[in-house]
Amino acid sequence: MRTTVTIDPDVEALVRKAMRDRGEPFKQVLNAAIRDGLASRRRGAVKPFKQPTLDMGKPLVDLTKALSLAAELEDAEFIAKLQRRLSGQ
């Protein structure tokens, strides 16, 4: 089957390196890589990614209004910068 595929630059570099290492053409290396990748998923060789998590304990501050507090701090900083600019500093 003939098709057009957009390959990310890092993937292209890996395919080109494999071409040099194996002395095989682009099409052959790309097909082998896809075949191996899909086959390994079927065999369960690739484990699903699991992000390790840690309990950081109870928060030291009340976070229920954290976004509101962040907005207030941002506004206060913006006002201070504006006042400095207007006063010529």
Residue, then its C-alpha position, 0 to 999 in steps of 0.5 A: m500500500r502506498t501512502t503519505v505519512t508525516i514523520d517527526p524529525d526525531v523519528e526520521a533521525l532514528v530511521r536514518k541512523a538505523m538505515r546506516d547501521r543496517g545498510e537497508p533502505f528507508k522503506q524496509v527499516l520503517n516497516a520493520a520498526i512499525r511491525d516490531g512496535l505493534a507486535s511488542r504491544r500485542r505481546g504485552a512487552v510494553k508496559p503501560f506508563k504509570q506515574p509514580t506518586l508520593d503523599m506530600g502530607k497535609p497542605l500547610v496553607d488552605l488551598t481552597k482559594a489558591l487561584s483567587l489568591a494567585a490572581e490577587l498577588e498577580d494584580a498587586e504585582f501588576i499595579a506595583k509595576l505600573q506605579r513604578r513606571l508612571s513615577g519614572q523609576 
